[in-house]
């Protein structure tokens, strides 16, 4: 079945449908990773987005079983379902081969109601997005009209509210140390990384006032959309920072932006974001460099940080901020993903540093 990708500037790409044969609208972004489509599709940070993969061959290693551990965390996925609104690829492989695969990407996407489009020039599409910046777009299935496809303005939706948990969830209860994790759309490998280090994790909704709870450390998770939509979360973080009882804090991705906002800094939208598994970052003040996995469209304006805060990491491609830390208190954050699922594991030591401080 024919499918057509139509960008808001009128650019059109015609291909074939795979996955669920439904039309959809969303923000069109691109990811330059060579592998990891299973993890990316189930990353809540892609909510509301049509994800373009620049690597040409997709689907060749299939999809692993969607199984869960006793504590409710997925074994191989990053959440409980696919959160990306659609997948855009150059060449979808109908045949797959992998020791852990149980089904094709097409079958999985059909079951979850997620459309895909293949057979288009994703390099040409990426050039358009790099030149213009990310933009809204639609995938329209043959026989349907573009004007009938429901669309939302990505920047006006609080996607964090849509993907956050609705109630308090506990993992590894009765451990010696307890960490409250603010769920803005947390990837399961962040939870797995904390639990594997022997701490209890109390996962709370994005706007939950955790300041009334007893805990040893605070963790601010990743999530989708514009951090300026998360005012209630920022106010709760500000309460934590102002508390006389100083406890360790760590943030990842959206968590970096929310911490920066709580500290008085400003956020801006990147032209086309960082979405890949090979982003180089440098620890500020050192020559230590790391290859990181990233998925974000907004960044912290490092120049707006107050004197009590300083940049922790910076992106070596464009110089944008990749983390902040307090000059005297045990508070820090990273814009990239130290848990890197998928991707390199250069920076997993940040979890060790955080747990060591509890």
C-alpha positions in Angstrom: 0.0 0.0 0.0 1.3 3.4 -0.9 2.1 5.9 1.9 3.1 9.6 1.6 5.1 11.7 4.0 4.1 15.4 3.8 6.1 18.0 5.7 4.6 21.3 6.8 6.7 23.1 4.2 5.1 21.1 1.4 8.0 18.7 0.8 6.6 15.3 -0.1 8.1 11.8 -0.1 6.2 8.8 -1.5 6.9 5.3 -0.3 5.2 2.1 0.9 3.3 1.4 4.1 4.4 -1.2 6.7 3.3 -1.7 10.3 -0.2 -0.5 11.0 -2.0 1.0 7.8 -3.1 4.2 9.5 -2.4 7.9 8.9 -0.7 10.0 11.5 0.7 13.4 12.2 3.5 14.5 14.4 6.9 16.3 14.7 9.4 14.8 12.2 12.8 14.1 13.7 15.8 12.0 12.6 18.0 9.6 14.5 21.5 8.7 13.1 22.1 5.5 15.2 22.9 2.3 13.3 21.1 0.0 15.7 18.6 0.2 18.6 15.3 0.7 16.8 13.5 -1.5 19.5 14.8 0.7 22.3 14.1 4.0 20.5 10.6 3.0 19.6 9.8 2.2 23.2 11.5 5.4 24.6 8.8 7.7 25.9 10.9 10.7 24.9 9.7 10.0 21.3 6.1 10.5 22.1 4.3 12.6 19.5 7.2 12.2 17.0 7.6 10.6 13.6 11.0 9.0 13.9 13.3 8.9 10.9 16.2 6.5 10.9 19.1 7.5 8.7 20.7 4.1 8.7 19.3 2.5 5.5 18.5 -1.0 6.5 16.0 -1.4 9.4 14.2 -4.5 10.7 16.9 -7.0 9.8 17.4 -8.3 13.4 13.7 -8.4 14.2 12.1 -7.8 17.7 12.9 -9.5 21.0 10.2 -10.9 23.2 8.1 -8.3 25.1 8.7 -9.9 28.5 8.8 -8.4 32.0 10.7 -9.1 35.2 9.0 -9.8 38.5 9.3 -6.1 39.5 7.4 -5.0 36.3 10.4 -3.7 34.3 10.7 -4.9 30.7 13.6 -7.3 30.0 14.5 -5.9 26.5 12.3 -2.8 25.9 12.5 0.7 27.4 8.9 0.9 28.4 5.5 -0.9 28.3 4.8 -0.1 24.6 5.8 1.8 21.5 5.7 5.6 22.2 6.9 7.0 18.8 4.0 7.9 16.6 5.5 6.4 13.4 8.7 5.1 11.9 10.3 6.4 8.7 13.0 4.2 7.0 14.7 3.8 3.7 14.6 0.0 3.4 12.5 -2.1 5.7 13.8 -5.7 5.8 10.9 -8.2 5.8 13.3 -11.0 6.7 15.0 -10.9 10.0 17.6 -13.0 11.9 18.8 -12.7 15.5 19.2 -15.2 18.3 16.7 -13.2 20.5 14.1 -12.3 17.9 10.6 -13.7 18.1 8.8 -11.6 15.5 9.3 -9.0 12.8 9.3 -5.3 13.2 6.2 -5.1 10.9 4.2 -7.6 13.0 5.1 -5.7 16.3 4.1 -2.3 14.9 0.9 -3.7 13.5 -0.1 -5.1 16.9 0.7 -1.8 18.6 -1.1 0.3 15.9 2.0 2.2 14.8 2.5 3.0 11.1 5.7 3.0 9.2 6.8 4.2 5.8 9.6 2.7 3.7 11.2 3.2 0.3 11.9 6.9 0.7 15.2 8.8 0.5 15.9 9.3 4.2 19.2 11.1 3.4 17.3 13.7 1.4 14.7 14.0 4.2 17.4 14.5 6.8 19.0 17.2 4.7 15.7 19.0 4.6 15.3 18.7 8.4 18.9 19.9 9.0 18.4 22.9 6.7 15.0 23.9 7.9 14.9 22.3 11.4 12.5 19.7 12.7 8.9 20.4 11.5 5.5 18.9 11.7 4.5 16.3 9.1 2.0 13.7 8.2 2.1 10.1 7.0 -1.0 9.6 4.8 -2.0 6.1 3.7 -3.3 5.6 0.2 -7.0 6.4 -0.1 -7.0 8.9 2.7 -6.9 12.7 2.5 -4.2 14.8 4.2 -6.7 17.3 5.5 -8.5 14.5 7.4 -5.5 13.5 9.4 -5.8 14.8 13.0 -2.8 16.9 14.1 -1.6 18.7 17.2 1.0 21.5 17.6 3.8 19.5 19.2 5.1 22.5 21.1 1.8 23.2 22.8 1.2 19.7 24.2 2.5 18.5 27.7 3.7 15.1 26.5 5.4 14.5 29.9 1.9 14.4 31.5 0.8 11.9 28.9 3.7 9.4 29.4 4.3 9.7 33.2 3.1 7.1 35.6 -0.2 7.8 37.3 0.6 6.5 40.8 3.6 5.8 43.0 5.5 2.6 42.1 8.2 1.0 44.2 11.1 -1.2 43.1 13.5 -3.1 45.3 11.7 -2.2 48.5 13.4 -2.3 51.9 16.9 -1.6 50.5 19.2 0.4 52.7 19.0 3.6 50.6 15.9 5.1 49.0 15.8 7.2 45.8 12.7 9.1 44.6 12.6 9.2 40.8 10.4 11.8 39.1 8.9 10.1 36.1 8.8 12.4 33.2 8.9 9.4 30.8 11.6 7.3 32.3 13.4 4.6 30.3 13.4 1.3 32.0 17.1 0.9 31.8 17.4 3.9 34.1 15.3 2.1 36.6 17.2 -1.2 36.0 20.5 0.7 36.5 19.5 2.1 39.9 17.9 -1.2 41.1 21.0 -3.2 40.1 23.0 -0.9 42.3 21.1 -2.0 45.4 18.8 1.0 46.1 15.1 1.2 46.5 13.5 3.3 43.8 10.2 5.2 44.4 8.8 6.2 41.0 6.4 9.2 41.3 4.3 11.0 38.7 6.0 14.1 37.1 4.0 16.6 39.2 4.0 14.7 42.5 5.2 16.7 45.5 7.9 14.3 46.7 9.1 16.7 49.3 6.8 15.2 51.9 8.4 11.8 51.6 11.4 10.2 53.3 14.3 9.5 50.9 18.1 9.6 50.6 18.4 11.0 47.0 16.4 12.5 44.2 16.5 11.4 40.5 15.0 13.4 37.7 14.2 11.2 34.6 14.1 11.8 30.9 10.9 12.7 29.0 9.4 14.1 25.8 8.4 17.6 24.7 9.0 21.1 26.0 10.3 21.5 29.6 8.5 24.8 29.8 5.3 22.8 30.1 6.5 21.2 33.4 6.1 24.1 35.8 4.7 22.0 38.6 7.7 19.7 38.5 10.1 22.7 38.5 8.5 24.1 41.6 8.8 20.8 43.4 12.5 20.7 42.5 12.9 24.2 43.8 11.5 23.1 47.1 14.1 20.3 47.3 16.9 22.7 46.5 15.8 25.1 49.2 15.5 22.4 51.9 18.0 22.7 54.7 18.5 18.9 54.5 20.9 18.5 51.6 20.6 15.2 49.7 22.2 14.0 46.4 20.4 14.7 43.1 21.0 13.5 39.6 19.1 14.2 36.4 19.1 12.8 32.9 18.0 14.5 29.7 14.7 16.2 30.6 15.9 16.0 34.2 18.9 18.2 33.2 16.6 20.8 31.8 14.2 20.8 34.7 17.0 21.1 37.2 18.5 24.0 35.2 15.1 25.7 35.2 14.7 25.2 38.9 18.1 26.8 39.3 17.0 29.8 37.3 18.5 29.1 33.9 16.7 29.2 30.6 16.0 26.6 27.9 16.0 26.8 24.2 15.0 24.5 21.3 17.7 23.1 19.1 17.3 23.4 15.4 17.1 19.6 14.8 18.2 18.1 18.2 20.6 15.4 19.1 19.3 11.9 18.4 22.0 9.3 18.0 24.4 6.9 19.7 27.6 8.6 18.8 27.4 12.1 20.3 30.9 13.2 21.7 30.9 15.1 24.9 33.7 16.6 27.0 33.7 16.9 30.8 34.2 20.7 31.3 37.6 21.6 32.8 39.2 18.3 31.7 40.3 16.5 28.6 38.0 13.5 29.4 35.8 12.8 26.4 33.0 10.3 26.0 30.8 8.9 23.3 27.1 9.1 24.4 23.6 8.2 23.4 21.2 11.1 23.1 17.6 11.9 22.4 16.6 15.5 23.0 15.3 18.6 21.1 15.9 21.2 23.8 19.1 22.4 25.6 20.1 24.5 28.6 21.5 27.9 28.0 24.8 27.5 29.9 25.3 31.3 30.0 22.1 31.7 32.0 23.4 29.6 34.9 23.9 31.5 38.2 27.3 31.6 39.9 26.4 28.6 42.1 26.1 26.4 39.1 28.5 25.4 36.3 28.5 23.4 33.1 29.4 19.7 33.7 29.6 18.5 30.1 29.6 20.1 26.7 28.8 18.7 23.2 31.9 18.6 21.1 30.0 19.0 17.8 28.1 22.2 18.5 29.3 23.4 21.9 25.8 23.0 23.5 25.4 22.2 27.2 25.4 18.5 28.1 25.0 18.7 31.9 25.3 21.0 34.9 26.4 20.6 38.5 26.4 22.7 41.7 29.6 24.2 42.8 29.4 23.0 46.4 26.4 20.6 46.8 25.9 17.0 45.5 23.6 18.0 42.6 24.4 17.2 39.0 22.7 16.2 35.7 23.5 15.0 32.2 21.8 15.9 29.0 22.8 12.5 27.5 21.8 9.0 28.5 24.5 7.3 30.8 22.3 4.1 30.8 22.6 4.2 27.0 20.1 1.6 25.9 20.9 1.3 23.1 24.3 2.8 22.7 27.8 3.1 24.3 28.2 2.7 28.0 31.1 5.2 28.5 29.3 7.2 31.2 27.6 4.6 33.4 30.0 5.7 36.1 27.6 8.6 36.8 25.2 6.1 38.3 28.0 4.8 40.6 28.9 8.3 41.6 25.3 9.1 42.5 24.7 6.0 44.5 28.0 6.4 46.3 26.8 9.8 47.5 23.6 8.5 49.1 
